[in-house]
Amino acid sequence: MLLAGTSMEETGGSVTPVLSVQNLTTSFRVDGGWKSVVRDMSFEIAPRETVAIVGESGSGKSVTSLSIMRLLDKKMSRIEGEVMLGGRNLLSLPEEEMRKVRGKEISMIFQEPMTSLNPIFPIGKQIAEALTVHQNISSSSAKAEVIRLLEKVRIPNATSRFNDYPHQFSGGMRQRVMIAMALASRPKLLIADEPTTALDVTIQGQILDLIKQLQEEEGMSVLFITHDMGVVAEVADRTIVMFRGDVVETGTTDDIFHRGQHPYTRALLSAVPKLGSMKERMLPARFPIIDIKTGESQPAVEVKDTVSGGKTPILSVKDLTTRFDIHSGLLGRKSGAVHAVEKVSFDLSEGETLSLVGESGCGKSTTGRSITRLIEPTSGNVMLDGYEVMQLDKVTLRAMRRSVQMIFQDPFASLDPRMSVGAAIM
């Protein structure tokens, strides 16, 4: 294995690296000046090798991958150094030549597939475009190849789903579509930018296995961007640790995990959650209460019990059921129903944390949305601080939602792109 910044000649090897990055520095224009966010980064990726760049949000991982692909705004960014692929420096190529490289020699899987796929085009057409842009291929041949790719990434009923739109797929299936698109032209290098962050562990494992299998079949090299040390342990041959734009440690994945020297590397490894670490933690001292009918804050309540204490439930859900009607035919008549949530019951006490776990499509998010009536439940009872949520009118429902807040899965789709962050919070 090669250490970052070490050439093949220095190690005595004769294998030419697929990608060689030397002294990469990326800066953004801020207040009339340039602020560097990735500094003097060097590494190489050998054929069939997987290199992981790991670090917390804002460490420069994604900026590194976007710099390699030259996908940053030219007016607001400056990329220095060398990115060598097949004997060419990608940073000095004309834009027209770089467009031929993207998707053909280097492909990229982005973090959020819903914002990466065009919502107004069928997925089959979007994958076919990746083929027709780089190859002289007929429409019928492109369609046949797309169906083959969809089957390869294990999309059920691939032929019938060719004309389906992105919103008709689950998150895990959309990520498989993105993988199929990235592999369409059989690239030498695949850049995977946190491709499993928004997926549950079951689908995450399937996606990681799929990437490894396709890597072996196609002979690709992979640059894996992630903050998840568990993913790093599973997929990477070598690991580069980044902190605030700098490489702080690099080496084989085994060395990083068992003999990591930098304090930040050790902090990343120690931050992996351990079952039972929250046991017997004391609750916060006070909890503000908002009256649902008036919307006004009430005096805070002293809480001195532990998580295991038997308090009166602040939320009580009984036999919650949510079903979605299926309509078909020219007249759109109801032909069936999807049973998303069936007779779910639980209590949640003050200061307690309750987890709903399960794979994609099991009803977790629908349960949360049903409790807040962002989705109207079919039946059941939801008691919040003594009030029956199902019986609230529009005015009191708005007041209730001041007491119950929800953090959604995809922040990009939750925030209004036309508003500043400050304005959105205000």
C-alpha positions in Angstrom: 0.0 0.0 0.0 1.1 3.6 -0.7 1.2 6.4 1.8 -0.3 9.7 0.7 2.3 11.8 -1.1 4.5 8.8 -1.8 5.3 7.9 -5.4 5.4 4.5 -6.9 9.1 4.9 -7.7 9.9 5.6 -4.1 8.3 2.4 -3.0 10.1 0.4 -5.6 6.8 -0.5 -7.4 6.2 -0.4 -11.1 2.4 0.1 -11.1 1.3 3.4 -12.5 -1.3 5.1 -10.2 -4.8 5.7 -11.6 -4.9 9.1 -9.9 -2.1 11.2 -8.5 -2.9 14.3 -6.5 0.0 16.6 -5.6 -0.1 19.7 -3.4 -3.8 20.3 -4.0 -4.9 23.6 -2.5 -8.5 24.9 -2.9 -9.5 28.4 -1.8 -12.8 30.3 -1.9 -13.3 34.0 -2.3 -14.4 35.5 1.0 -14.8 39.3 1.6 -12.6 40.1 -1.4 -9.8 37.8 -0.4 -9.0 34.1 -0.8 -9.5 31.6 2.1 -8.0 28.1 1.7 -10.2 25.2 2.8 -8.0 22.4 1.5 -4.2 22.9 1.9 -1.3 21.1 0.3 -3.0 17.7 -0.1 -1.1 14.8 -1.8 -2.1 11.2 -2.3 -2.2 8.5 -5.0 -4.7 5.7 -5.8 -3.4 2.5 -7.4 -5.5 0.3 -9.7 -8.3 -1.6 -7.9 -7.4 0.2 -4.7 -9.9 1.9 -2.3 -8.7 5.0 -0.5 -10.9 6.6 2.1 -10.8 10.3 3.1 -12.3 10.6 6.5 -13.1 13.6 8.8 -15.9 15.5 10.4 -18.3 17.9 8.5 -16.3 20.9 7.2 -13.0 19.1 7.2 -12.6 19.5 3.4 -13.5 16.0 2.2 -16.2 16.9 -0.3 -14.3 20.0 -1.5 -11.4 17.7 -2.3 -13.5 15.4 -4.5 -15.2 18.4 -6.2 -11.8 19.9 -6.9 -10.6 16.7 -8.6 -13.8 16.8 -10.7 -13.5 20.6 -11.3 -17.1 21.0 -10.2 -16.6 24.2 -8.1 -17.7 27.6 -9.3 -14.8 29.1 -11.1 -15.7 32.7 -10.1 -15.7 31.9 -6.4 -13.0 29.2 -6.1 -9.3 28.7 -7.0 -7.7 25.2 -7.3 -3.9 24.9 -7.3 -1.6 21.9 -7.6 -1.7 18.8 -9.9 -4.4 16.2 -10.4 -2.9 13.6 -12.8 -5.1 11.0 -14.5 -3.7 9.0 -17.5 -0.7 11.3 -17.9 -2.9 14.5 -18.0 -3.2 17.2 -15.4 -7.0 17.6 -15.1 -6.6 21.1 -13.6 -5.1 22.4 -16.9 -7.5 20.8 -19.3 -9.9 22.9 -21.3 -13.5 22.7 -20.1 -14.6 20.8 -23.2 -11.9 18.1 -22.6 -12.8 18.0 -18.9 -16.5 17.3 -19.8 -15.3 14.2 -21.7 -13.4 13.0 -18.6 -16.4 13.4 -16.2 -18.6 10.3 -16.4 -16.3 8.4 -18.7 -12.9 8.2 -16.9 -14.0 9.5 -13.5 -17.5 9.1 -12.1 -19.0 10.4 -8.9 -21.8 9.2 -6.6 -23.1 12.1 -4.6 -24.4 12.1 -1.0 -28.1 12.8 -1.7 -29.5 11.0 -4.7 -32.8 12.9 -4.7 -31.1 16.2 -5.3 -28.6 14.6 -7.7 -31.3 13.1 -10.0 -33.5 15.4 -12.2 -37.1 15.0 -10.9 -38.7 15.7 -14.2 -37.0 13.0 -16.3 -37.4 9.2 -15.9 -34.4 7.4 -14.4 -33.9 5.3 -17.5 -33.5 8.4 -19.7 -31.0 10.0 -17.2 -28.8 6.9 -17.1 -29.0 6.5 -20.9 -27.7 10.1 -21.3 -24.5 9.1 -19.5 -24.0 6.5 -22.2 -25.0 8.6 -25.3 -22.9 11.6 -24.3 -19.6 9.5 -24.2 -20.4 6.8 -26.7 -21.7 6.4 -30.3 -24.6 4.2 -29.4 -28.2 3.9 -30.6 -31.2 4.6 -28.4 -32.3 1.0 -28.4 -28.8 -0.2 -27.5 -28.6 2.4 -24.8 -31.9 1.3 -23.3 -30.8 -2.3 -23.3 -27.5 -1.4 -21.5 -29.5 0.7 -19.0 -31.7 -2.2 -18.2 -28.6 -4.4 -17.8 -27.1 -1.9 -15.4 -30.3 -1.6 -13.3 -30.4 -5.4 -13.0 -26.7 -5.3 -12.0 -27.4 -2.9 -9.1 -30.4 -5.1 -8.2 -33.3 -2.9 -9.1 -36.3 -5.3 -9.1 -38.4 -5.4 -12.4 -35.7 -3.3 -14.2 -37.5 -3.3 -17.5 -40.8 -2.0 -16.2 -39.1 0.7 -14.0 -37.1 2.2 -16.9 -39.7 5.0 -17.3 -40.3 5.6 -13.5 -39.4 8.9 -12.0 -37.0 9.5 -9.0 -39.8 10.1 -6.5 -41.2 6.7 -7.2 -38.1 5.0 -5.7 -37.0 4.7 -2.1 -33.8 6.3 -0.9 -31.8 3.1 -1.2 -33.2 2.4 -4.7 -32.4 6.0 -5.8 -28.8 5.5 -4.6 -28.6 2.3 -6.7 -29.8 4.3 -9.7 -26.9 6.8 -9.0 -24.5 3.9 -8.9 -25.8 2.5 -12.2 -25.4 6.0 -13.8 -21.8 6.3 -12.4 -20.8 2.9 -13.7 -22.5 3.4 -17.1 -19.3 4.2 -19.0 -17.1 1.9 -16.9 -14.8 4.6 -15.4 -11.3 4.0 -14.2 -12.0 5.8 -10.9 -15.2 6.0 -8.9 -15.5 8.9 -6.3 -18.2 8.0 -3.7 -19.0 11.1 -1.6 -20.8 9.8 1.5 -23.1 7.6 -0.6 -24.7 5.8 2.4 -25.1 8.7 4.9 -28.9 8.9 4.5 -29.5 5.2 4.3 -30.4 2.7 7.1 -27.8 0.2 8.1 -29.5 -2.7 6.2 -29.5 -0.8 2.9 -26.1 0.7 3.7 -24.6 -2.7 4.0 -26.1 -3.7 0.6 -24.8 -0.6 -1.1 -21.2 -1.1 0.3 -21.3 -4.8 -0.8 -22.5 -3.7 -4.2 -19.7 -1.2 -4.7 -17.1 -3.7 -3.7 -18.6 -6.4 -6.0 -18.7 -4.0 -8.9 -15.2 -2.8 -8.2 -13.9 -6.4 -8.5 -15.9 -7.0 -11.7 -15.0 -3.7 -13.4 -11.4 -3.3 -12.0 -12.1 0.2 -10.8 -10.3 2.3 -8.2 -12.4 4.0 -5.6 -12.0 7.2 -3.6 -14.5 6.9 -0.7 -15.5 10.1 1.2 -17.0 9.5 4.6 -17.2 10.5 8.2 -18.3 7.0 9.3 -15.3 5.0 10.7 -17.4 1.8 10.5 -17.7 2.3 6.7 -13.9 3.0 6.5 -13.1 -0.2 8.3 -15.2 -2.2 5.9 -14.2 -0.8 2.5 -10.8 1.0 2.6 -7.3 -0.3 1.8 -5.8 3.0 2.9 -7.2 5.9 4.9 -6.5 9.7 4.9 -7.6 11.6 7.9 -8.5 15.3 7.4 -9.1 18.0 9.9 -10.0 21.6 9.0 -8.5 21.4 5.5 -5.3 19.6 6.4 -4.2 16.0 6.2 -3.3 15.1 9.8 -2.6 11.3 9.3 -2.4 8.7 6.6 -1.6 5.1 6.3 -3.1 1.6 5.8 -6.6 1.3 7.3 -5.3 -1.3 9.8 -2.5 1.1 11.0 -5.0 4.0 11.4 -7.4 1.9 13.5 -4.9 0.1 15.6 -1.9 2.5 15.7 -3.3 5.9 14.9 -1.0 8.6 16.4 -2.8 11.9 15.9 -5.2 13.0 18.7 -7.9 13.8 16.1 -7.7 10.3 14.7 -8.1 8.8 18.1 -11.0 11.2 18.8 -12.8 10.0 15.6 -12.4 6.4 16.7 -13.5 7.0 20.3 -16.6 8.9 19.0 -18.1 5.7 17.6 -21.2 5.0 19.7 -21.1 2.2 22.2 -24.2 0.4 23.4 -25.1 1.3 27.0 -22.9 4.5 27.2 -26.0 6.6 28.1 -27.1 4.3 30.9 -28.1 6.0 34.2 -27.3 9.5 32.9 -29.2 12.2 34.8 -31.9 14.1 32.9 -31.5 17.9 32.3 -32.6 19.9 35.3 -35.6 21.8 33.7 -38.0 21.5 30.9 -40.0 24.5 29.5 -43.6 23.7 28.7 -45.8 25.4 26.0 -49.6 25.5 26.5 -51.2 24.0 23.4 -54.4 26.1 23.6 -52.7 29.5 24.3 -49.3 28.9 22.7 -47.7 30.6 25.7 -44.7 29.2 27.7 -45.5 27.8 31.2 -43.2 27.7 34.2 -40.5 25.1 33.7 -40.8 21.8 35.6 -38.1 20.4 37.8 -37.0 16.9 36.9 -34.6 15.0 39.1 -35.4 11.5 38.1 -33.3 9.3 35.9 -34.2 8.0 32.4 -35.6 4.9 34.0 -38.0 6.8 36.3 -41.7 6.3 36.0 -43.1 9.7 35.0 -46.5 10.4 33.5 -46.1 10.2 29.7 -45.8 13.5 27.9 -46.6 11.6 24.7 -48.9 8.6 24.5 -49.6 6.9 21.2 -52.2 4.2 21.1 -53.0 1.9 18.1 -51.8 4.5 15.5 -52.6 3.4 12.0 -51.8 5.2 8.8 -52.7 3.9 5.3 -52.3 5.4 1.9 -54.9 4.8 -0.8 -53.8 3.4 -4.2 -55.7 4.8 -7.2 -55.6 3.2 -10.7 -57.4 3.4 -14.0 -58.5 6.3 -16.1 -60.9 7.6 -13.4 -58.4 7.2 -10.6 -60.6 4.9 -8.5 -59.3 3.4 -5.3 -57.9 0.0 -5.9 -56.1 -0.7 -2.7 -54.1 0.7 0.2 -50.6 0.7 1.5 -50.5 -0.2 5.2 -47.6 2.1 6.2 -48.2 2.1 10.0 -50.4 -0.5 11.7 -51.5 -0.2 15.4 -48.3 1.3 16.8 -48.4 2.1 20.5 -45.8 3.6 22.9 -45.4 6.1 25.7 -42.7 8.7 26.0 -41.9 10.4 29.4 -40.4 13.8 30.1 -36.6 13.8 29.4 -36.7 10.3 27.9 -35.3 9.3 24.5 -37.2 6.7 22.5 -35.8 5.3 19.3 -37.8 3.9 16.4 -35.5 1.7 14.3 -36.0 -0.4 11.2 -35.1 -0.5 7.5 -36.3 1.8 4.8 -40.0 1.6 4.2 -40.9 0.1 7.6 -43.0 3.2 8.7 -40.6 5.1 11.0 -40.9 8.5 9.3 -44.6 8.0 8.7 -45.1 7.4 12.4 -43.3 10.8 13.2 -45.3 12.7 10.6 -48.5 11.1 11.8 -47.9 12.2 15.4 -47.5 15.8 14.2 -50.3 15.4 11.7 -48.1 16.4 8.8 -49.8 13.2 7.5 -53.4 12.5 8.6 -53.5 9.1 10.4 -56.3 6.7 9.5 -57.1 5.9 13.1 -55.6 5.8 16.6 -55.0 8.2 19.5 -52.1 10.6 20.2 -52.1 12.3 23.6 -49.6 15.2 23.9 -49.2 16.7 27.4 -52.9 15.8 28.1 -54.3 17.0 24.8 -55.8 14.7 22.1 -53.8 15.7 19.0 -56.3 14.1 16.6 -59.1 16.4 17.7 -57.2 19.7 17.5 -58.4 22.3 15.0 -56.0 24.2 12.7 -55.3 27.0 15.2 -54.5 24.7 18.1 -52.6 22.4 15.8 -50.3 25.2 14.9 -49.7 25.9 18.6 -49.1 22.2 19.2 -46.3 22.2 16.6 -44.4 24.8 18.7 -44.2 22.1 21.4 -43.3 19.3 18.9 -40.5 20.0 16.6 -39.1 17.7 13.9 -35.7 17.4 12.3 -36.1 16.0 8.8 -33.8 13.5 7.1 -32.6 15.7 4.2 -31.6 19.3 5.2 -31.2 20.4 1.6 -34.8 19.6 0.8 -36.0 21.1 4.1 -34.4 24.5 3.9 -35.8 27.1 1.5 -32.9 27.8 -1.0 -34.2 31.4 -1.6 -33.7 32.3 2.1 -30.6 32.9 4.1 -30.0 30.5 7.0 -30.5 33.4 9.5 -33.8 34.4 7.9 -35.0 30.8 7.9 -34.3 30.4 11.6 -35.9 33.7 12.5 
